[in-house]
Amino acid sequence: MSCSGESVGSLPTVDEPLPELVSELGVRRDSFSRLHSAYAPMYPLWTNGSTKDRSIVLPPGTQVDTREEPWVIPVGTYFFKSFAYQGEPVETRVMRLMPEGEWEYAVYVWNGDDATLANIDRSALVPVEGGALEHGIPSRRDCRTCHESNLGTDIIGFRALQLNQGTLDDLSADGIFSDPVTNEELTASSDLERQVLGYFEGNCTHCHHGEAGPNASFDLRYESARANIVGQATESSGAPVGERIVPGAPEESVLRRALTREEEFAMPPLGVQRRDDDAIADLDAWIRMLDR
């Protein structure tokens, strides 16, 4: 990954509406982040196996305050995330930080060489992969449900734990950060456990962080996950009675059953239409390694 180092001074300010075409925001089909500073989380959110391009644009003369976490993002900042299947773009999501700290959410749907601003009062499904799968375009409420549940900041995946040192250095070189940032290492007992805990960080902890909030439920952050799931009974009314993780028995583990998406309590509840078989295989292997 490399950052463009180019600045964008022509994006609409917070007093201006978003344009009808995503190309007017510097997003191009042949280079999703041509005019932006790009980044990629080490533990990405799973969305049906689609590829994603993420980038950030700050208002001229501003920086992200990185003196402590959560980082403070300046008003007027844009975050972009473009989704593609088999090389074909389907949507670009835009978040813009407005005054008083609220975020504006927008979705551009691709058709040919450009994408058009969509009405996201309601969610929608669009065919991808030649009709083999339907990809979910989120509603504004869906966006808020996930992003506003996140702990400390509405931006998911943009933090020291999620960005490797090379990415952090590139963003610093682009002038994005006020102060240098060091990657926070995800500690684990093995590479396999790191894979599992990293999956939780990328896909679960924006809701399951153990703090106050309607979706918090229990803490799946890497420091606490093992203590909170291994041999622990389910408590949420949305899950069946049982243990979250039964050591040595993947098929009896309620959390694993949720990831298979074969039952009503499927997780994550939004944004996934195809389960992540590789992640399930890693979780199964990790569960079998646990002592009964």
C-alpha positions in Angstrom: 0.0 0.0 0.0 1.2 3.5 -0.8 -0.3 6.9 -0.2 -0.7 9.4 -3.0 0.5 12.4 -1.0 -1.8 14.6 -3.1 -4.1 17.1 -1.5 -7.7 17.8 -2.3 -8.9 21.3 -1.8 -12.0 21.2 -4.0 -14.2 18.8 -2.0 -17.5 20.3 -0.9 -17.3 22.0 2.5 -19.7 21.1 5.3 -21.9 23.9 4.1 -22.2 22.4 0.6 -24.2 19.4 -0.6 -22.5 16.3 -1.9 -22.4 16.0 -5.7 -24.5 13.6 -7.7 -21.4 11.8 -9.1 -18.6 10.2 -7.1 -16.1 11.3 -9.7 -16.6 14.8 -8.5 -15.2 13.7 -5.2 -12.0 12.4 -6.8 -13.0 8.7 -6.8 -12.3 7.1 -10.2 -13.1 3.6 -11.4 -9.4 3.0 -12.4 -8.0 4.3 -9.1 -10.4 4.5 -6.2 -8.0 6.6 -4.1 -6.3 8.7 -6.9 -6.6 11.9 -4.9 -6.8 10.5 -1.4 -4.5 9.1 1.3 -5.2 5.4 1.2 -5.1 2.9 4.1 -6.1 -0.7 4.8 -6.9 -2.3 8.2 -4.8 -5.4 9.1 -8.0 -7.0 10.4 -10.7 -6.0 7.9 -14.4 -6.2 8.1 -15.7 -9.1 6.1 -18.2 -8.2 3.4 -19.0 -11.3 1.3 -15.4 -11.6 0.1 -15.5 -8.3 -1.8 -12.4 -6.2 -2.2 -12.3 -2.7 -0.7 -10.4 0.5 -1.1 -10.3 2.9 1.8 -9.1 6.5 1.9 -9.2 9.7 3.9 -9.2 13.3 2.9 -8.8 16.2 5.4 -9.8 19.8 5.0 -6.8 21.9 3.9 -4.5 22.9 6.8 -5.9 20.3 9.3 -4.6 17.1 10.9 -5.9 14.2 12.9 -4.9 14.8 16.5 -3.1 11.5 17.4 -1.7 12.5 20.7 -4.0 10.0 22.4 -6.7 7.6 21.4 -9.4 7.9 20.3 -7.9 10.2 17.7 -9.7 13.5 17.1 -10.7 13.9 13.5 -11.3 17.5 12.2 -14.7 18.7 11.0 -15.0 18.4 7.3 -12.9 15.2 7.0 -14.1 12.6 4.4 -13.7 8.8 4.6 -14.3 6.7 1.5 -14.7 3.0 1.1 -15.3 1.4 -2.3 -16.5 -2.2 -2.7 -15.8 -4.4 -5.8 -16.5 -8.0 -6.8 -14.3 -9.8 -9.3 -12.9 -6.4 -10.3 -16.3 -4.8 -10.8 -17.1 -1.8 -8.4 -20.6 -1.9 -6.9 -20.7 1.0 -4.4 -18.6 3.7 -2.7 -19.6 4.7 0.8 -18.8 8.2 2.0 -18.7 9.6 5.6 -18.2 13.3 6.2 -17.7 14.8 9.6 -20.2 17.7 10.1 -20.2 20.4 12.8 -21.1 19.4 16.3 -19.5 16.0 15.7 -22.2 14.2 13.7 -21.4 12.2 10.6 -23.1 12.4 7.3 -23.5 9.1 5.5 -23.8 8.7 1.7 -23.6 5.9 -0.8 -22.7 6.1 -4.5 -23.8 3.1 -6.7 -21.6 2.3 -9.6 -22.9 1.9 -13.2 -20.2 1.8 -15.8 -17.4 4.4 -15.3 -19.1 6.4 -12.6 -21.3 6.1 -9.5 -24.4 8.0 -8.7 -25.6 9.3 -5.3 -28.2 6.9 -3.9 -31.3 7.4 -1.7 -30.4 5.5 1.4 -33.6 6.0 3.3 -33.9 2.2 2.9 -31.5 -0.6 2.3 -31.3 -2.4 -1.0 -29.8 -5.5 -2.6 -28.0 -5.4 -5.9 -26.8 -8.4 -7.9 -23.0 -9.0 -8.2 -20.8 -11.8 -9.6 -23.2 -12.3 -12.5 -26.2 -12.6 -10.3 -24.7 -15.3 -8.1 -24.9 -13.1 -5.0 -26.8 -10.0 -3.8 -24.7 -7.3 -2.1 -26.4 -5.2 0.5 -26.5 -1.4 0.0 -27.0 -0.1 3.6 -29.7 2.4 4.7 -28.7 5.4 6.7 -30.0 3.7 9.8 -27.8 0.7 9.0 -24.7 3.0 8.8 -25.6 4.6 12.1 -26.2 1.2 13.8 -22.7 0.0 13.2 -20.6 3.2 13.3 -22.3 4.9 16.2 -21.9 1.7 18.3 -18.2 1.8 17.9 -16.3 2.8 21.0 -14.8 6.3 21.1 -15.0 7.1 17.4 -17.5 6.4 14.6 -14.7 5.3 12.2 -14.2 1.6 12.3 -10.7 0.2 11.6 -8.8 3.6 11.7 -6.7 3.2 14.8 -3.3 2.1 15.9 -4.3 -1.5 16.5 -5.7 -1.8 13.0 -3.0 -0.1 10.9 0.4 -1.6 10.5 3.5 0.5 11.0 4.1 1.0 7.3 0.6 2.4 6.8 1.0 4.6 9.9 4.3 6.0 8.6 2.8 6.6 5.1 -0.1 8.5 6.6 2.3 10.5 8.8 4.3 11.4 5.7 1.1 12.6 4.0 0.7 15.0 6.9 -2.5 13.3 8.1 -1.3 12.9 11.7 -0.4 15.6 14.2 2.1 13.2 16.0 3.9 10.0 15.0 1.9 6.8 15.8 3.2 3.4 16.8 1.2 0.3 15.9 -0.5 -1.4 18.9 0.4 -5.1 18.7 -2.4 -7.6 19.1 -0.9 -10.1 21.6 -2.0 -13.7 21.4 -0.7 -17.2 22.4 -0.3 -18.4 18.8 -0.6 -17.2 15.2 -3.9 -19.1 15.0 -5.3 -17.3 18.1 -4.1 -14.0 16.6 -6.1 -14.7 13.5 -9.2 -15.4 15.5 -8.8 -12.4 17.8 -8.0 -10.2 14.8 -11.2 -11.3 13.1 -13.2 -10.3 16.3 -11.4 -6.9 16.2 -12.3 -6.3 12.6 -15.8 -7.7 12.6 -17.3 -7.7 16.1 -15.8 -5.2 18.6 -17.4 -2.1 17.1 -20.5 -3.5 18.9 -19.1 -6.1 21.3 -16.8 -3.9 23.4 -18.3 -4.4 26.8 -19.0 -0.7 27.4 -22.4 1.0 27.7 -24.6 0.8 24.7 -27.5 -1.3 23.4 -25.3 -3.5 21.2 -22.3 -3.9 23.5 -23.5 -7.2 25.0 -20.0 -8.6 26.0 -16.4 -7.7 25.3 -14.7 -9.3 22.4 -11.6 -7.1 22.3 -8.4 -9.1 22.2 -7.4 -8.4 25.8 -10.7 -9.8 27.1 -12.2 -12.1 24.5 -10.9 -15.4 25.7 -12.1 -14.8 29.3 -15.5 -13.7 28.1 -16.3 -16.5 25.6 -14.5 -19.7 26.5 -16.7 -21.8 28.7 -19.0 -18.7 29.3 -22.8 -19.0 29.1 -24.8 -16.9 26.7 -26.7 -14.0 28.2 -28.3 -12.2 25.3 -31.9 -12.8 24.6 -31.0 -12.9 20.9 -28.9 -16.1 21.3 -29.9 -19.6 22.4 -29.0 -21.0 25.7 -25.5 -22.5 25.7 -21.9 -21.6 25.9 -20.3 -19.0 23.6 -17.3 -21.3 23.1 -17.2 -24.9 24.2 -13.5 -26.0 24.3 -12.9 -28.8 21.8 -16.4 -28.6 20.4 -17.0 -26.1 17.6 -20.4 -27.5 16.7 -21.6 -26.9 20.3 -20.3 -23.3 20.4 -23.0 -20.7 20.1 -20.6 -18.0 18.8 -19.4 -20.3 16.0 -23.0 -21.2 15.1 -23.8 -17.5 14.8 -20.9 -17.1 12.2 -22.3 -19.9 10.1 -25.3 -17.7 9.4 -27.6 -20.8 9.3 -29.8 -19.7 12.3 -31.9 -16.7 13.2 -29.2 -15.2 15.5 -26.6 -14.9 12.6 -23.7 -12.5 13.2 -22.8 -9.9 12.1 -26.5 -9.0 11.7 -25.9 -6.3 9.0 -23.8 -6.1 5.8 -23.2 -9.8 5.3 -25.0 -12.0 2.7 -22.2 -14.7 2.4 -20.5 -16.3 5.4 -16.7 -16.2 5.8 -15.7 -19.9 5.5 -12.0 -19.2 6.1 -12.7 -17.4 9.4 -15.0 -20.2 10.5 -12.3 -22.8 9.7 -9.8 -20.7 11.8 -12.3 -20.5 14.7 -13.0 -24.2 14.5 -9.2 -25.0 14.6 -8.8 -22.7 17.6 -11.7 -24.1 19.5 -10.4 -27.7 19.0 -7.0 -26.6 20.5 -8.7 -25.3 23.7 -8.6 -27.5 26.8 -11.9 -28.9 27.9 
